Amino acid sequence: MTIHPDFIYHHRATANSANVSRVLIERVISRGEYNVETGEFDGGQTLPIYRGFARIQKVAFPTNRDFVEDAAKFQRMRVVISFEENELEPKQFDTHVNDRIKVLANTADPAKVGKFYYVHGDESSSVAWNRVLTAQTNMKQTVG
C-alpha cells in the first residue's frame, strides 16, 4: 500500500482548525403546538446530535421555488463539522435530512448567531477529513 491507512486522521486536526463558528445540531422529535400570538411552536421536543465547532459557507446564490399558490426562496449552505470534537458524544453521531442546525457563535459574522439551517444532505466521502453537510433555509421555514 502506498498510502498509510491512517492518512486521513493525520490531516483532520489541520482541517478542524478552520472550524471557528459554533453550532448545535438537533433532531426535531415533535414540533409542538403552533402559538398564533408568538408565531412560534411551543412544547416541541428535540434530540441534540452535535455541539461544537463548525465552518459555515454559503454555497450558491438563493434559488426560487415557485408554485401556483406558493413561492419560497432557498439558500444552500455548507456546514463542516468535526468527527472527533462533538461535545455531546464524541465519535457517536450521525445526521439526517431535516436535522436543525442552530448557529451558537460566529466571530466573523455575529449577525448569524441564532440563525437556523436544516440538513439537506451529507457530502462526506471515503477520505473524509471532516463531515460536510449541505444545509438550507428559506424565508418561510419556522424555527420549531
N, C-alpha and C positions, 0 to 999 in steps of 0.2 A: 504494500500500500504506500502510495507516495505522499498522502496527506494523513497526518496523525488523527485518530478518531476523535480526539478532544479539541480539534482545531476551532470549532465554533465557540467553545467555552472560553478560550483564550481571548477572544475579541468582545465578549459580552460586556466586560467592565468598561471598555472604551465606548461602546455604543450606548451604554447606560448613562455615561457622563453627559450626554446631550439631553437627557430627560430632566428638565428643570421645572416643569409645572407639576402640580399635584392633582390627582383625580380620585374619585370614588366611583367604582362601578358596582351597580346594584341590579339584581334581577327583580322585576316587579312581579310579586306573587298575586296581589289583588290591588285594584285601583282605588277601592273605597267608594264613597258616595260623593257625587258632584255637589259642591256648595255654590249655589247661584249667587250668593252675596259676595263671596271672596273670589269666585272664578277658579277655584282650585278643588282638588279632591281631598276629602277628609277620611281618615281611618284606613288608609291603604297599608299594605304590608310589602316590605322589600327584603331581599336576602343580599347582604353585602358579599361581593365576589372578590374585589381587588381595591386596595387603598395604597397609594404610593405615588412615586414619581412617574411622569409621562412626558412625551413630546407630542404637541398638538400642532398639526399643519393643515391649512386649507388646501384641498386637493384641486378644485377647479372652480370656475365661476358658478354661481347659483343656476339651477335649472328649473324650468317651469313645468308643472304637470297640470294640464288643463283638461277639464271635463265640461260637459254642457252645464251642469249645475254646480260645479265646484272647481276651484283652482288653488294650487299651492306652489310655493317657491321652496325648493330644497337646496341645502348647502351640504356638500360632501366634505368630510374632514378625515384626516388620517391621525389616529391616536396610537402612539407607540408606547408600550409598557414593557417592563422588565419581567423576565421569567422568575428571577430569584428574589426580587425586592418587594414582594407583596407583604405589607404589614399585617394583613389579616391572617393569612395561612400560607406561608412560603411554599412555593412549588406545587400547590394543590388547588389550582383554579382553572376554570375554562369559561369562555364567554359564549353566549348565544345571541342570535339575532334578537333585537329589541331590548337587550340589556341596556340600562341607562347609565350614562357617564356624566358625572357632575364635576365641574371644574372647581377645585378647592383653593388653588393658588396658581397664579400666573404672573411672575415678576415682570416679564416682558410686556404684558398687556393686562393690567389689573382689571380692566373693564369686563374681561371674560369670566372673572370669578363668579360662580353661581349659575353659569350657563349650563345647559343640558344638551347632550348629543345622544343618539341612540345607535347601538351597534347594528350595522347593516351587513357586515361580513368580516371574515378573518383571513387576512392575506399572508399568514405565516407560511414559511417554506421549510423544506427539509434541512436547510442550513440556516436556521433562524437565530440571529443574534438577539433579537427582541421579538415580542409578539406584536404584530402590526394589525391594527383593526381599522376597517373602514367604518365610519360613522356618518350619520346625517342628522339634520334637524330641519324643521320647517316652521313657518310663521304660525301655523295652526296647532302644532303639536303641544299638548299640555304637559306640565311637569309631572303630575301624578300619574 
